[in-house]
Amino acid sequence: MVSIGGISLPGSIPPLLHHQSSPTSAIGFARFPDRISFRSSVVLRDEVEKKGSRVVIANGKVDGLGKSECETDFDTALGNGRAGNSGKNHGVLSTVGNSTNIKWHECSVGKNEKQSLLKQKGCVIWFTGLSGSGKSTVACALSQSLYKMGKLAYILDGDNVRHGLNRDLGFKAEDRAENIRRVGEVAKLFADAGVICIASLISPYRRERDACRDILPNGYFIEVFMDVPLEVCEARDAKGLYKLARAGKIKGFTGIDDPYEVPFNCEIVLKHTGGSPSEMAEKVLSYLEQKGFLQA
């Protein structure tokens, strides 16, 4: 039997189920939760402190240990404070948006290792422009060119993501903003994995596009503006959406009754007089080569 703060616990206890913090308290460098629940017993922080002892939970056992052992083993078991002997404090809990008490978990296989494996650098190429400006067509041409070069790319197409990830969003301003935010976060994950991510969305608002740029390292967000006049896009009208918008059957349609904000500082501008989709894609490819994205 092991006695902690007057509570007798068996020498071997089933593995830790969960711990509750409200909030956590510091003991030395470790973060000690107020309440630790086991299948058969509960250890309260203040009762442990009365004894001036430390507790480690490892391999289903509870033992009284010295400070240095607590800092390593206890925190490793709970996922708080220091993990092992790394010397890094990965136990800082954060609040991000509406998510509380979360922390970032690092992996030994990082972005550099993934890029070395793929022999390329992950980045985000963001095609923006009016409906019918050729974003998806040029994005596919670029993806095909990269594939022929043995480079891994993935397209996040504005219509495609609304079939799944963003199927709950409409086309109101706030929904469009959330649509772009989600795609930006997913694109960031692809880039972190060493993949050349090609996003193709109208993304009409400058603020949302800039927000996607801001979550990436400097230079890794490549904005490509499809500079095609409204009358050209409307003449193409492959999906018949402009006709519906003009008839009042679609509200809030970009270019008709909702604005498109032209980029101020995009990396690449492609005009409709700039050649075929393959030739336009070649311009983007040249930029990637020039900036070193096609080698690790």
ABEGO torsion letter per residue (X at the ends): XBBBGGBBBBABBBBBABBBBOBBBBBEABBBBABBBBAABBBBAAAAAAAGBBBBBBGGBBBBBBAAAAAAAAAAAAGBEBBEAAGBBAABBBBBEABBGBBBBBBABBAAAAAAAAGBBBBBBBBBEBBGAGAAAAAAAAAAAAAAAGBBBBBBBAAAAAABAAAABBABAAAAAAAAAAAAAAAAAAAAAGBBBBBBBAGABAAAAAAAAAABBBGABBBBBBBBBAAAAAAAGAAGAAAAAAAGABBGBBGAABBBBBBAABABBBBAAAEBAAAAAAAAAAAAAAAGAABX
